[in-house]
């Protein structure tokens, strides 16, 4: 029987690539999304992957959504915490709303999504959890105090939960992408990209979403069972940790 995987933010960008790669690898995939109905339905039509709409910053919404996924597809054995937002500004201008929105979505969602499924994973003695952090959670980034704090928190969450889950066959790992060719990054003006971003990437290019997806497929496989609490950097050499 195919294992069931849920990907948050799974219909666009890196999440879309992860959802597709997991399906290609034989998983029964559910893709969560927050608000873009048009993109979600286009993704569903193109891939055949079922989509589920809820806000990952809301615990009750996550619990209800995960319950529905399990009713439709079966017990969730693979969880990819990918959903994230940005509300960038210098800290001295940052509002409480900008802080809370990013912390709750990018870090709080890890609790909201993982807590409802962890007991089932423990009972079945198997689970794979991959948290998509960021290069900026490792090195920090001016204008992203909220985002960097949340993404650094993702790494701490990963390391602690990995220790708790290891004896139950649950691995918990993080991936820290660098600059990836998603819609958000492609929206950066070309001159800014060429002058301020690409020169800092030794590989000389942006990463592709599929490159992150391949990392996920490996980390959720049976072959990676001895890898847990790890932080995998995928940034073209821009930051080496």
JOPEBEL-V405466 format. One record per residue. N is the residue number from 1. SS is DSSP state (2 for helix, 1 for strand, 0 for the rest). PHI is phi in whole degrees, 0 to 359 (none if undefined). D_FIRST is the distance of its C-alpha to the first C-alpha in Angstrom with 2 decimals. Layout:
{{N & SS & PHI & D_FIRST} {N & SS & PHI & D_FIRST}}
//
This chain:
{{1 & 0 & none & 0.00} {2 & 0 & 292 & 3.79} {3 & 0 & 283 & 6.43} {4 & 1 & 267 & 9.21} {5 & 1 & 235 & 12.57} {6 & 1 & 243 & 16.00} {7 & 1 & 240 & 19.02} {8 & 0 & 279 & 22.47} {9 & 0 & 58 & 25.06} {10 & 0 & 268 & 22.24} {11 & 0 & 248 & 24.11} {12 & 0 & 218 & 27.09} {13 & 2 & 60 & 28.28} {14 & 2 & 299 & 26.28} {15 & 2 & 299 & 23.61} {16 & 2 & 299 & 23.22} {17 & 2 & 297 & 22.84} {18 & 2 & 295 & 20.20} {19 & 2 & 302 & 18.14} {20 & 2 & 296 & 18.52} {21 & 2 & 294 & 17.79} {22 & 2 & 294 & 14.51} {23 & 2 & 298 & 13.41} {24 & 2 & 298 & 14.85} {25 & 0 & 276 & 12.94} {26 & 0 & 104 & 9.54} {27 & 0 & 275 & 9.11} {28 & 1 & 272 & 9.33} {29 & 1 & 254 & 12.96} {30 & 1 & 242 & 15.68} {31 & 1 & 249 & 19.21} {32 & 1 & 274 & 21.97} {33 & 1 & 213 & 25.59} {34 & 0 & 260 & 28.96} {35 & 0 & 207 & 31.46} {36 & 0 & 272 & 31.48} {37 & 2 & 297 & 30.33} {38 & 2 & 298 & 31.49} {39 & 2 & 295 & 29.56} {40 & 2 & 294 & 26.37} {41 & 2 & 290 & 26.67} {42 & 2 & 296 & 27.53} {43 & 2 & 298 & 24.46} {44 & 2 & 299 & 22.22} {45 & 2 & 295 & 24.02} {46 & 2 & 283 & 23.80} {47 & 2 & 249 & 20.14} {48 & 0 & 78 & 18.37} {49 & 0 & 274 & 17.03} {50 & 1 & 293 & 17.87} {51 & 1 & 243 & 20.72} {52 & 1 & 224 & 21.98} {53 & 1 & 258 & 25.60} {54 & 0 & 197 & 26.96} {55 & 0 & 270 & 29.31} {56 & 0 & 289 & 27.71} {57 & 0 & 277 & 31.16} {58 & 0 & 250 & 31.02} {59 & 2 & 299 & 29.22} {60 & 2 & 297 & 29.13} {61 & 2 & 296 & 27.75} {62 & 2 & 295 & 24.91} {63 & 2 & 299 & 24.14} {64 & 2 & 292 & 24.23} {65 & 2 & 295 & 22.22} {66 & 2 & 294 & 19.38} {67 & 2 & 298 & 19.45} {68 & 2 & 292 & 19.17} {69 & 2 & 301 & 16.21} {70 & 2 & 293 & 14.30} {71 & 2 & 294 & 15.64} {72 & 2 & 279 & 14.51} {73 & 2 & 243 & 11.05} {74 & 0 & 120 & 10.10} {75 & 0 & 302 & 11.28} {76 & 1 & 280 & 12.48} {77 & 1 & 248 & 11.82} {78 & 1 & 230 & 13.70} {79 & 1 & 236 & 17.16} {80 & 1 & 247 & 19.57} {81 & 1 & 272 & 23.07} {82 & 0 & 249 & 24.80} {83 & 0 & 302 & 27.07} {84 & 0 & 196 & 30.73} {85 & 0 & 226 & 34.21} {86 & 0 & 234 & 37.65} {87 & 0 & 219 & 41.04} {88 & 0 & 281 & 43.26} {89 & 0 & 187 & 46.88} {90 & 0 & 296 & 49.23} {91 & 2 & 301 & 48.97} {92 & 2 & 290 & 52.54} {93 & 2 & 250 & 51.63} {94 & 0 & 290 & 48.19} {95 & 0 & 268 & 47.90} {96 & 2 & 299 & 46.10} {97 & 2 & 297 & 43.85} {98 & 2 & 295 & 42.90} {99 & 2 & 295 & 42.18} {100 & 2 & 297 & 40.17} {101 & 2 & 299 & 38.11} {102 & 2 & 286 & 36.92} {103 & 2 & 297 & 36.45} {104 & 2 & 292 & 34.55} {105 & 2 & 279 & 32.21} {106 & 2 & 272 & 31.74} {107 & 2 & 241 & 31.80} {108 & 2 & 302 & 31.63} {109 & 2 & 297 & 28.35} {110 & 2 & 295 & 26.69} {111 & 2 & 293 & 27.66} {112 & 2 & 300 & 26.88} {113 & 2 & 272 & 23.29} {114 & 2 & 276 & 22.48} {115 & 2 & 301 & 24.22} {116 & 2 & 291 & 22.15} {117 & 2 & 251 & 18.80} {118 & 2 & 293 & 20.18} {119 & 2 & 293 & 20.54} {120 & 2 & 296 & 16.92} {121 & 2 & 298 & 16.09} {122 & 2 & 296 & 18.89} {123 & 2 & 294 & 17.82} {124 & 2 & 274 & 14.32} {125 & 0 & 62 & 16.16} {126 & 0 & 201 & 14.21} {127 & 1 & 190 & 15.06} {128 & 1 & 227 & 16.19} {129 & 1 & 236 & 19.17} {130 & 1 & 235 & 21.24} {131 & 1 & 253 & 24.56} {132 & 1 & 272 & 26.44} {133 & 0 & 268 & 30.03} {134 & 0 & 193 & 32.90} {135 & 2 & 305 & 35.67} {136 & 2 & 282 & 37.99} {137 & 2 & 281 & 36.39} {138 & 2 & 267 & 37.51} {139 & 2 & 250 & 40.95} {140 & 0 & 79 & 41.90} {141 & 0 & 205 & 43.29} {142 & 0 & 304 & 46.52} {143 & 0 & 85 & 46.07} {144 & 0 & 226 & 42.59} {145 & 2 & 300 & 43.36} {146 & 2 & 296 & 40.89} {147 & 2 & 294 & 38.08} {148 & 2 & 296 & 38.80} {149 & 2 & 296 & 38.95} {150 & 2 & 295 & 35.60} {151 & 2 & 289 & 33.87} {152 & 2 & 293 & 35.56} {153 & 2 & 299 & 34.33} {154 & 2 & 302 & 30.73} {155 & 2 & 291 & 31.34} {156 & 2 & 297 & 32.88} {157 & 2 & 304 & 30.02} {158 & 2 & 301 & 27.61} {159 & 2 & 294 & 29.77} {160 & 2 & 288 & 30.32} {161 & 2 & 293 & 26.80} {162 & 2 & 300 & 25.60} {163 & 2 & 293 & 28.01} {164 & 2 & 287 & 26.83} {165 & 2 & 269 & 23.10} {166 & 2 & 302 & 23.35} {167 & 2 & 288 & 23.51} {168 & 2 & 261 & 20.44} {169 & 0 & 76 & 18.25} {170 & 1 & 256 & 18.68} {171 & 1 & 257 & 20.18} {172 & 1 & 226 & 22.37} {173 & 1 & 226 & 24.03} {174 & 1 & 238 & 26.29} {175 & 1 & 239 & 27.09} {176 & 1 & 246 & 30.64} {177 & 1 & 290 & 31.12} {178 & 0 & 270 & 34.65} {179 & 0 & 280 & 35.98} {180 & 1 & 247 & 33.26} {181 & 0 & 283 & 34.11} {182 & 0 & 260 & 32.89} {183 & 2 & 303 & 35.00} {184 & 2 & 296 & 36.59} {185 & 2 & 287 & 37.77} {186 & 2 & 295 & 38.80} {187 & 0 & 284 & 41.02} {188 & 0 & 295 & 43.12} {189 & 0 & 308 & 46.43} {190 & 2 & 303 & 46.52} {191 & 2 & 293 & 49.60} {192 & 2 & 293 & 48.04} {193 & 2 & 300 & 44.93} {194 & 2 & 285 & 47.14} {195 & 2 & 267 & 49.68} {196 & 2 & 248 & 47.83} {197 & 2 & 246 & 44.18} {198 & 2 & 300 & 43.67} {199 & 2 & 298 & 46.56} {200 & 2 & 267 & 44.74} {201 & 0 & 252 & 41.59} {202 & 0 & 306 & 42.32} {203 & 0 & 292 & 39.75} {204 & 0 & 77 & 41.93} {205 & 0 & 204 & 39.26} {206 & 0 & 283 & 36.74} {207 & 1 & 282 & 33.11} {208 & 0 & 255 & 30.52} {209 & 2 & 307 & 27.61} {210 & 2 & 295 & 25.28} {211 & 2 & 290 & 26.66} {212 & 2 & 289 & 25.52} {213 & 2 & 300 & 22.06} {214 & 2 & 294 & 21.75} {215 & 2 & 297 & 22.78} {216 & 2 & 297 & 20.03} {217 & 2 & 303 & 17.28} {218 & 2 & 294 & 18.84} {219 & 2 & 292 & 19.26} {220 & 0 & 266 & 15.68} {221 & 0 & 281 & 14.47} {222 & 2 & 298 & 14.25} {223 & 2 & 294 & 17.56} {224 & 2 & 260 & 19.34} {225 & 0 & 299 & 18.84} {226 & 0 & 263 & 22.63} {227 & 0 & 255 & 23.56} {228 & 0 & 209 & 24.21} {229 & 0 & 75 & 27.15} {230 & 0 & 271 & 27.82} {231 & 1 & 242 & 29.37} {232 & 1 & 263 & 28.70} {233 & 1 & 268 & 31.54} {234 & 1 & 223 & 31.15} {235 & 0 & 222 & 34.60} {236 & 0 & 69 & 36.33} {237 & 0 & 90 & 38.50} {238 & 0 & 294 & 40.09} {239 & 0 & 216 & 39.61} {240 & 0 & 247 & 38.84} {241 & 0 & 243 & 37.79}}
//
